[in-house]
Amino acid sequence: MLAIAHQTLGAIPTNVDCDLSSSTNIELKWHPYASEWGLYSVKGDAGTANEIECEGASPKLHLNQGQEYTFVQNDVSNWYHPVGFSYEPGGAHNDCRIDNSGECPELDGSHLQYKVDGKNAEDGDFGLDAYEPLFFFPQEEWVGDTHTYSVELTVPDVTDFYYFCHIHAGMSANIHVKGASVNAESPKQHAEFFPEPPMITSQDEACGTVGVFDHAHDLEAACAGKHFLCGDNMDNLFNTCMEAIDCKMHVHMAVHTDADPIKTFMRQMIPHHQNAVSMAKILMKHAPDADDDVKALLREIMAVQNHQIQTMQGYLDGADAQHCYDGDHCPAGCRSAHGMRALLFGVVHAHCPQGCVPA
């Protein structure tokens, strides 16, 4: 495991106030290290003398009621991350529990116009139905030679609303409206939506991952003395990071079977995909001079497999896997072997199944 003292460094700041009311263009980029799914980072009037860089990720934007702003998504990191705007947090990913009406309401053509290459994305409509599918196109086709992507937003008369990613859940953030009328409506679900941002450990920060080392001591016990790589330079940071995430994947892929084979498949595939995303983040951090083709591959792994993870999590609907090393599976007279180590590599005792040892 990674030989760095386990300590909590804190989270990448989120929901930090950022007044962009005087800006015209608001540039979005995807920040891959801010959470498991990544979050938007934001600048106002980027590249000009009036540039304002918001702190952290998913900042709380302050905009003027009735004013028009252009949200710019030209940076390649926005591929698979089309922005949307909603009156309640979470947008299309969040059920509206106020009246059990399903998805919470989003802003529409009275406040939005989606544009591609400077033109309306769709004739006769505000363009979301034409804009969002483009973000599923192959990355090289989405980028093209001169493609540009933007959303013109006229700020509604409400106290607050939200920006979010239409493809990935967990990326919603607050927009506070300056100058809203005294009768302006407020969100109904704001307080219950925003979780604490993920805490970044020293090991995760060194590797470029999120949440891998939250239970570092358990992983050390599970994989003590075992290796998932071999060869030279085993002690360098990149290789030790890779071994750590490989250990976590093998631990988390050991799940109890289900009568429904689809659930068994998904419970194994989720940690498999999570490992692929972590591998891509580690390489992106430790090979910053990689060529454009490699960087494009890493973005594709992170964006596409995160979307697939969320799709599978939605199918399972909170039915978490029971892991083989949890101990609950061991019969009377037996107890769980020491973590995953015995399950993967240990011996089977005469009267205890694999993964269990005499109590």
C-alpha positions as CSV (number, residue, x, y, z in Angstrom):
1,M,0.0,0.0,0.0
2,L,1.0,3.6,-0.4
3,A,3.6,4.7,2.1
4,I,2.2,8.1,2.9
5,A,0.8,9.0,6.3
6,H,-2.9,8.6,6.3
7,Q,-4.4,12.0,7.1
8,T,-7.4,14.0,5.9
9,L,-6.4,17.1,3.9
10,G,-10.0,18.3,3.6
11,A,-12.2,18.6,0.6
12,I,-11.8,20.6,-2.6
13,P,-14.0,23.6,-1.7
14,T,-17.6,23.5,-3.1
15,N,-20.5,25.8,-2.9
16,V,-18.2,28.8,-2.3
17,D,-19.8,32.1,-3.2
18,C,-18.7,33.5,-6.5
19,D,-20.2,36.8,-7.8
20,L,-20.3,36.7,-11.6
21,S,-23.1,39.2,-11.9
22,S,-20.9,41.6,-13.9
23,S,-19.7,38.9,-16.2
24,T,-21.0,38.2,-19.7
25,N,-19.6,34.8,-20.5
26,I,-19.3,32.0,-17.9
27,E,-16.9,29.3,-18.8
28,L,-17.4,25.7,-17.5
29,K,-14.8,23.0,-17.3
30,W,-15.0,19.5,-15.8
31,H,-12.8,19.0,-12.7
32,P,-12.1,15.3,-12.5
33,Y,-10.5,15.3,-9.0
34,A,-13.3,17.2,-7.1
35,S,-15.5,14.1,-6.5
36,E,-16.1,10.6,-7.6
37,W,-18.0,12.0,-10.6
38,G,-16.1,15.2,-11.0
39,L,-17.7,18.7,-10.7
40,Y,-17.8,21.9,-12.8
41,S,-15.1,24.5,-12.3
42,V,-16.2,28.0,-13.3
43,K,-14.7,31.3,-14.6
44,G,-16.3,34.5,-15.5
45,D,-15.2,36.3,-18.7
46,A,-12.2,33.9,-19.1
47,G,-9.2,35.3,-21.0
48,T,-10.2,38.9,-20.5
49,A,-9.0,41.7,-18.2
50,N,-12.2,41.1,-16.2
51,E,-11.6,37.4,-15.6
52,I,-13.0,36.0,-12.3
53,E,-11.9,32.5,-11.3
54,C,-14.3,30.9,-8.8
55,E,-12.8,29.0,-6.0
56,G,-12.9,25.2,-5.9
57,A,-15.5,23.4,-7.8
58,S,-19.3,23.6,-8.1
59,P,-19.3,27.2,-6.8
60,K,-22.4,29.1,-5.7
61,L,-22.9,31.6,-8.5
62,H,-24.4,35.0,-7.9
63,L,-26.2,36.4,-11.0
64,N,-28.6,39.3,-11.7
65,Q,-32.3,38.7,-12.1
66,G,-33.4,39.4,-15.7
67,Q,-29.8,39.6,-17.1
68,E,-28.6,37.3,-19.9
69,Y,-25.4,35.3,-19.5
70,T,-23.7,32.8,-21.9
71,F,-22.5,29.6,-20.4
72,V,-19.6,28.4,-22.6
73,Q,-18.8,24.7,-22.9
74,N,-16.1,24.7,-25.5
75,D,-13.4,23.1,-23.4
76,V,-13.0,19.4,-24.3
77,S,-13.5,18.4,-20.7
78,N,-17.2,19.2,-21.1
79,W,-17.7,16.2,-23.4
80,Y,-20.3,14.0,-21.8
81,H,-21.2,16.9,-19.4
82,P,-23.9,19.1,-21.0
83,V,-25.1,21.7,-18.6
84,G,-28.8,22.1,-17.6
85,F,-30.7,24.5,-15.3
86,S,-33.5,23.6,-12.9
87,Y,-35.6,25.1,-10.2
88,E,-34.8,22.4,-7.7
89,P,-31.4,20.8,-7.0
90,G,-30.4,17.8,-9.0
91,G,-32.5,18.7,-12.0
92,A,-33.4,15.8,-14.2
93,H,-31.7,13.3,-11.8
94,N,-33.7,14.2,-8.8
95,D,-37.3,13.2,-8.1
96,C,-39.6,16.1,-7.1
97,R,-40.9,15.0,-3.8
98,I,-43.0,18.2,-3.3
99,D,-46.0,16.9,-5.2
100,N,-44.7,13.4,-6.4
101,S,-44.8,14.7,-9.9
102,G,-41.6,13.0,-11.0
103,E,-38.6,15.0,-12.3
104,C,-38.3,18.4,-10.8
105,P,-39.0,21.3,-13.2
106,E,-36.2,22.6,-15.4
107,L,-35.9,26.0,-17.0
108,D,-37.2,26.1,-20.6
109,G,-37.3,28.2,-23.7
110,S,-38.5,31.3,-21.8
111,H,-35.1,31.5,-20.2
112,L,-32.7,29.3,-22.2
113,Q,-31.3,28.9,-25.7
114,Y,-28.9,26.2,-26.5
115,K,-26.4,26.9,-29.3
116,V,-24.0,24.9,-31.4
117,D,-21.4,26.7,-33.5
118,G,-23.1,30.0,-32.6
119,K,-26.5,28.9,-34.0
120,N,-29.6,27.7,-32.3
121,A,-29.2,24.0,-31.7
122,E,-32.7,23.3,-32.9
123,D,-35.2,25.4,-35.0
124,G,-38.4,26.3,-33.2
125,D,-37.3,25.2,-29.8
126,F,-34.8,26.1,-27.1
127,G,-32.6,23.3,-28.3
128,L,-31.9,21.0,-25.4
129,D,-33.2,17.9,-27.2
130,A,-30.7,18.6,-30.0
131,Y,-27.8,19.8,-27.8
132,E,-27.6,17.0,-25.2
133,P,-27.4,14.1,-27.7
134,L,-24.3,15.7,-29.3
135,F,-22.4,15.1,-26.0
136,F,-22.8,11.3,-26.6
137,F,-21.1,11.5,-30.0
138,P,-17.6,10.1,-30.3
139,Q,-15.2,12.6,-28.7
140,E,-13.3,13.4,-31.9
141,E,-16.5,14.1,-33.6
142,W,-17.8,16.3,-30.7
143,V,-14.6,18.4,-30.8
144,G,-14.4,18.6,-34.6
145,D,-12.4,21.4,-36.1
146,T,-14.3,24.4,-34.9
147,H,-17.4,23.2,-32.9
148,T,-18.5,25.5,-30.1
149,Y,-21.2,24.8,-27.5
150,S,-23.0,27.4,-25.3
151,V,-26.2,28.1,-23.5
152,E,-27.8,31.6,-23.3
153,L,-29.5,32.0,-19.9
154,T,-31.8,34.8,-18.9
155,V,-32.0,34.7,-15.1
156,P,-35.5,34.0,-13.8
157,D,-37.3,35.8,-11.0
158,V,-36.6,33.3,-8.3
159,T,-34.4,33.5,-5.2
160,D,-32.3,30.5,-6.3
161,F,-32.0,27.9,-9.0
162,Y,-29.4,25.3,-10.0
163,Y,-27.0,24.2,-12.7
164,F,-26.3,20.5,-13.2
165,C,-25.0,17.9,-15.7
166,H,-27.7,16.3,-17.8
167,I,-25.7,13.0,-18.1
168,H,-24.0,12.6,-14.7
169,A,-25.8,12.9,-11.4
170,G,-24.1,14.4,-8.4
171,M,-22.9,17.6,-10.2
172,S,-25.6,20.1,-9.2
173,A,-24.7,23.5,-7.8
174,N,-26.5,26.6,-6.6
175,I,-27.2,29.9,-8.4
176,H,-28.3,32.7,-6.2
177,V,-30.4,35.5,-7.9
178,K,-29.5,39.1,-7.1
179,G,-32.4,41.5,-7.3
180,A,-35.2,38.9,-7.2
181,S,-38.6,40.4,-6.4
182,V,-40.3,40.2,-3.0
183,N,-42.7,37.5,-4.4
184,A,-40.0,35.4,-6.0
185,E,-40.3,31.7,-5.2
186,S,-37.6,29.7,-3.5
187,P,-36.5,26.1,-3.9
188,K,-38.4,23.5,-1.8
189,Q,-35.7,20.9,-1.5
190,H,-32.5,22.9,-1.2
191,A,-31.5,21.9,2.4
192,E,-31.8,18.2,1.9
193,F,-29.9,18.0,-1.3
194,F,-26.3,19.1,-0.8
195,P,-24.1,16.5,0.8
196,E,-20.8,17.2,2.4
197,P,-18.1,17.3,-0.3
198,P,-15.8,14.3,-0.3
199,M,-12.8,14.5,2.0
200,I,-9.5,14.0,0.3
201,T,-6.9,12.0,2.1
202,S,-3.2,12.6,1.7
203,Q,-3.0,9.3,-0.3
204,D,-5.8,10.2,-2.6
205,E,-4.3,13.6,-3.2
206,A,-1.0,12.0,-4.0
207,C,-2.6,9.5,-6.4
208,G,-5.3,11.7,-8.0
209,T,-8.1,9.5,-6.8
210,V,-11.2,10.1,-4.6
211,G,-12.4,7.9,-1.8
212,V,-9.9,5.0,-2.5
213,F,-8.1,5.4,0.8
214,D,-11.0,6.2,3.1
215,H,-10.5,2.8,4.8
216,A,-6.8,2.4,4.0
217,H,-6.0,0.2,7.0
218,D,-8.7,-2.3,5.9
219,L,-7.1,-2.5,2.5
220,E,-3.6,-2.9,3.9
221,A,-4.9,-5.9,6.0
222,A,-6.8,-7.4,3.1
223,C,-3.9,-7.3,0.6
224,A,-0.9,-7.5,2.9
225,G,2.0,-9.3,1.3
226,K,0.2,-9.6,-2.1
227,H,1.0,-7.8,-5.3
228,F,-1.0,-6.9,-8.4
229,L,2.1,-5.6,-10.3
230,C,5.6,-7.0,-10.5
231,G,8.9,-5.8,-12.0
232,D,11.1,-2.9,-11.5
233,N,10.3,0.5,-9.8
234,M,7.7,-1.0,-7.6
235,D,8.2,1.7,-5.0
236,N,7.5,4.6,-7.2
237,L,4.4,6.6,-6.6
238,F,2.5,5.7,-9.7
239,N,3.0,1.9,-9.2
240,T,2.0,2.0,-5.5
241,C,-1.1,4.0,-6.4
242,M,-2.1,1.4,-9.0
243,E,-1.5,-1.5,-6.6
244,A,-3.7,0.2,-4.0
245,I,-6.7,0.7,-6.4
246,D,-6.3,-2.9,-7.7
247,C,-6.5,-4.2,-4.2
248,K,-9.7,-2.2,-3.6
249,M,-11.3,-3.5,-6.8
250,H,-10.6,-7.2,-5.9
251,V,-11.9,-6.7,-2.4
252,H,-15.1,-5.0,-3.6
253,M,-15.7,-7.4,-6.5
254,A,-16.1,-10.3,-4.1
255,V,-19.8,-10.2,-3.6
256,H,-22.5,-12.7,-2.7
257,T,-24.3,-14.1,-5.6
258,D,-28.0,-13.1,-6.1
259,A,-30.9,-15.1,-7.5
260,D,-30.9,-12.4,-10.2
261,P,-27.8,-12.8,-12.3
262,I,-28.1,-9.2,-13.5
263,K,-27.7,-8.0,-10.0
264,T,-24.6,-10.1,-9.4
265,F,-23.2,-8.9,-12.7
266,M,-23.7,-5.2,-11.8
267,R,-22.4,-5.6,-8.2
268,Q,-19.2,-6.9,-9.6
269,M,-19.1,-4.5,-12.6
270,I,-19.5,-1.3,-10.5
271,P,-16.2,-1.7,-8.7
272,H,-14.6,-2.9,-11.9
273,H,-15.6,0.3,-13.6
274,Q,-14.7,2.4,-10.5
275,N,-11.2,1.0,-10.8
276,A,-11.0,1.9,-14.5
277,V,-11.9,5.5,-13.6
278,S,-9.4,5.6,-10.8
279,M,-6.7,4.2,-13.1
280,A,-7.5,6.9,-15.6
281,K,-7.3,9.7,-13.0
282,I,-4.0,8.4,-11.7
283,L,-2.4,8.3,-15.2
284,M,-3.9,11.7,-16.0
285,K,-2.2,13.1,-12.9
286,H,1.1,11.3,-13.2
287,A,1.5,11.6,-17.0
288,P,0.6,15.3,-17.7
289,D,2.7,15.3,-20.9
290,A,0.9,12.4,-22.4
291,D,-0.1,12.9,-26.1
292,D,-3.6,14.1,-27.1
293,D,-4.7,10.6,-28.0
294,V,-3.9,9.2,-24.6
295,K,-5.6,12.2,-22.9
296,A,-8.7,11.6,-25.0
297,L,-8.7,8.0,-24.1
298,L,-8.5,8.9,-20.3
299,R,-11.4,11.4,-20.7
300,E,-13.5,8.7,-22.4
301,I,-12.8,6.1,-19.7
302,M,-13.8,8.5,-17.0
303,A,-16.9,10.0,-18.6
304,V,-18.4,6.9,-20.2
305,Q,-17.7,4.5,-17.3
306,N,-18.9,7.0,-14.7
307,H,-22.2,7.2,-16.6
308,Q,-22.4,3.4,-16.8
309,I,-21.7,3.2,-13.0
310,Q,-24.6,5.5,-12.3
311,T,-26.9,3.5,-14.7
312,M,-26.1,0.3,-12.8
313,Q,-26.5,1.9,-9.4
314,G,-29.9,3.2,-10.6
315,Y,-30.9,-0.4,-11.6
316,L,-29.9,-1.7,-8.2
317,D,-31.8,1.1,-6.6
318,G,-29.8,1.1,-3.3
319,A,-29.7,-2.7,-2.9
320,D,-26.1,-2.8,-1.8
321,A,-24.0,-5.8,-2.3
322,Q,-23.0,-8.1,0.6
323,H,-19.3,-8.6,0.4
324,C,-17.9,-12.1,0.8
325,Y,-15.4,-10.9,3.5
326,D,-18.1,-9.2,5.7
327,G,-18.3,-12.2,8.0
328,D,-22.1,-12.6,7.8
329,H,-21.7,-15.5,5.4
330,C,-19.7,-17.7,7.7
331,P,-21.6,-20.6,9.4
332,A,-21.6,-21.4,13.1
333,G,-18.2,-22.2,14.4
334,C,-16.5,-20.2,11.8
335,R,-15.6,-16.5,11.4
336,S,-14.5,-14.3,8.6
337,A,-10.9,-14.7,7.5
338,H,-8.8,-11.6,7.8
339,G,-10.3,-9.5,5.1
340,M,-10.0,-10.4,1.5
341,R,-6.6,-11.9,1.9
342,A,-7.8,-15.3,2.8
343,L,-10.6,-15.2,0.3
344,L,-8.4,-14.6,-2.6
345,F,-5.3,-16.4,-1.6
346,G,-5.9,-18.4,1.6
347,V,-6.5,-22.1,2.2
348,V,-9.9,-23.7,2.8
349,H,-10.3,-25.2,6.3
350,A,-11.9,-28.6,6.5
351,H,-15.2,-27.5,8.2
352,C,-15.3,-23.8,7.1
353,P,-16.0,-22.5,3.5
354,Q,-13.5,-20.4,1.6
355,G,-13.1,-17.0,3.2
356,C,-13.9,-18.4,6.7
357,V,-11.6,-19.8,9.4
358,P,-12.4,-21.7,12.6
359,A,-13.9,-19.3,15.2
